[in-house]
Amino acid sequence: MTFYEWRQNSQLDLIEANIIIKQATGYSSARLISQLHESIPSLYIDTLNELRDRRLKGEPIAYIFGTQEFYSRPFVTTPDVLIPRPETEHLIDYILQNFDASETLNIWDVGTGSGVIAITLKLERPNWNVFASDVSEAALKIAQKNSRLLGADVIFGLGSWFDLESRFTDDTFDIIVSNPPYIKKDDYHLTQGDLRFEPQMALTDFNDGLDAFRILAREAINFLNPQGYLCLEHGYDQARKIQAILENYLFEEIQTYKDYSNIDRVTIARKAKKK
Ligand SMILES: C[S@@+](CC[C@H](N)C(=O)[O-])C[C@H]1O[C@@H](n2cnc3c(N)ncnc32)[C@H](O)[C@@H]1O
């Protein structure tokens, strides 16, 4: 059987079939095109079929290959962590564009998952001190692995929200950033597509989707510098509710920004000046 025939019979879409062939064989795109009508070497057949079967059962490509690109860097991605999303790059862009690269800022990424936010910020802004935490020990191991592989000097801690096994530092933070679980418990998306394979605790608060924001707004005040910033990623329809939560905890200068699909995605707020 040729690569072309395997691809035609695979029931995968063309792009995914090509990705799987390249992954199984190690061929470049150019080599695959040049050998498309040649017989598949027998050593590749079992792997190709196994990867095809996993994909046809719905397993996300990122978990099948164990990696996902974020901000042009490869991150190890296993079923212990949320698959990094392009929307989260918007949160990174906001922070990179609005905070001084030359200052030594302290940043805490709460609910770091694979570590994409913390590691990207550290690599883009080496002057900044970046800390990251998660309640999931398994996720934290992946984040630590990513920071080693990508050479990012991030300090990691285990614990629920701000309650860590041991404190990172006695200092307070200039920026607290989080992309917390924000899907409502009964949202049908949880039973669709890639989300079926992702850790539930990375996706939902098992309530109305706002619990994490309530905790972050209430507790972040204790860990932020005077006039420090809380930077939050959230769902498309949550901006107004999150703004109200932040106002309730006396944050100021609350602004929501749209992502590249023109959807409300990031809300930033500043710790109020002491009156
Ligand atoms: C939406 S994922 C975000 C992961 C990563 N920051 C990203 O943007 O790809 C939410 C993360 O919050 C973590 N999380 C859930 N509950 C938590 C808690 N009580 N304390 C700290 N982290 C929590 C999950 O384990 C998960 O890694």
The ligand as a Tripos MOL2 file, in Angstrom:
@<TRIPOS>MOLECULE
LIG
   27    29     1     0     0
SMALL
NO_CHARGES

@<TRIPOS>ATOM
      1 C1         -7.7650   26.1300   32.1470 C.3       1 LIG1
      2 S1         -6.4060   25.2430   32.8530 S.3       1 LIG1
      3 C2         -5.0960   26.3640   32.4240 C.3       1 LIG1
      4 C3         -3.7580   25.7270   32.2770 C.3       1 LIG1
      5 C4         -2.6790   26.6570   31.7000 C.3       1 LIG1
      6 N1         -2.4890   27.8190   32.5500 N.3       1 LIG1
      7 C5         -3.0530   27.0900   30.3030 C.2       1 LIG1
      8 O1         -3.3890   28.2750   30.1270 O.co2     1 LIG1
      9 O2         -2.9960   26.2580   29.3790 O.co2     1 LIG1
     10 C6         -6.6960   25.5480   34.5710 C.3       1 LIG1
     11 C7         -5.6120   25.0240   35.5090 C.3       1 LIG1
     12 O3         -6.0290   25.3560   36.8450 O.3       1 LIG1
     13 C8         -5.6930   24.2810   37.6910 C.3       1 LIG1
     14 N2         -6.5350   24.3250   38.8990 N.ar      1 LIG1
     15 C9         -7.7980   23.8590   39.0820 C.ar      1 LIG1
     16 N3         -8.1890   24.0500   40.3420 N.ar      1 LIG1
     17 C10        -7.1600   24.6620   40.9780 C.ar      1 LIG1
     18 C11        -6.9460   25.1100   42.3110 C.ar      1 LIG1
     19 N4         -7.8700   24.9360   43.2610 N.pl3     1 LIG1
     20 N5         -5.7710   25.6900   42.6140 N.ar      1 LIG1
     21 C12        -4.7960   25.8440   41.6740 C.ar      1 LIG1
     22 N6         -4.9330   25.4380   40.3930 N.ar      1 LIG1
     23 C13        -6.1020   24.8500   40.0550 C.ar      1 LIG1
     24 C14        -5.9100   23.0400   36.8580 C.3       1 LIG1
     25 O4         -5.2070   21.9310   37.3910 O.3       1 LIG1
     26 C15        -5.4030   23.5260   35.4940 C.3       1 LIG1
     27 O5         -4.0460   23.2230   35.3400 O.3       1 LIG1
@<TRIPOS>BOND
     1     1     2 1
     2     2     3 1
     3     2    10 1
     4     3     4 1
     5     4     5 1
     6     5     6 1
     7     5     7 1
     8     7     8 2
     9     7     9 1
    10    10    11 1
    11    11    12 1
    12    11    26 1
    13    12    13 1
    14    13    14 1
    15    13    24 1
    16    14    15 ar
    17    14    23 ar
    18    15    16 ar
    19    16    17 ar
    20    17    18 ar
    21    17    23 ar
    22    18    19 1
    23    18    20 ar
    24    20    21 ar
    25    21    22 ar
    26    22    23 ar
    27    24    25 1
    28    24    26 1
    29    26    27 1
@<TRIPOS>SUBSTRUCTURE
     1 LIG1         1 GROUP 0 **** ****
